[in-house]
Amino acid sequence: MIEIRPFADLAHRNHGWLDTRFHFSFADYHDPDRMGWGRIRVWNDDLIAPKNGFPPHPHRDMEIITFVRNGAITHKDSLGNTGRTGAGDVQVMSAGTGVTHAEYNLEDEDTSLFQIWIMPDRAGEAPDWGQREFPRGDRAGRWEILASGDPEGDGSLPIRSDAKILAATLPAGETVTYEAAPWRHQYLVATGGRIRINGQEANPRDGIAITGEEAITVEAIEDAELVLVDAR
């Protein structure tokens, strides 16, 4: 099953400093049919104005992955962690028993990012945070695992969930295939460029909810960057 969720139909909030779309229920947006996809709970498409951001706020028992598309985000938390994550790179936070953090766009340009929340398999553990650079050239024409529940096995950032976050860059006319388990849930978004998924066409930033497929073949109609989450 493949369901295309058009970007224009996603819940939209514009707060001036933050222009955001919600793929699933979040904050004041509630849709009982969009409470998540498997263990994927949140996928927000955020545009943050320069010199603005999210002031300190708490989280607990959630795996929070931030994929920066353009610009950069600067993180600071109650554990003493600080870091700047630039375009194409990723930060992860395991909220565990509780952590307070702030995220700001300290740049002179807009920052766009995906923030993805995945429910953890283990609760009550100490919070943690990490980030890594992932050069976009390293994933040209292939999937690269950015974060997963098996970081030692695939060399990715660690999360506490049976899930993978992957990305690929794909020139127009090329394809990439992901071997999927039909009982799992995949969610795919192309940050730019039109694509086809197993023959179905989608526009940039559409949400693509997938389950029951053994293989997911993506063809780039235009140059595209792909972000995929595979979770239970």
Disulfide bonds with the S-S distance in Angstrom:
none
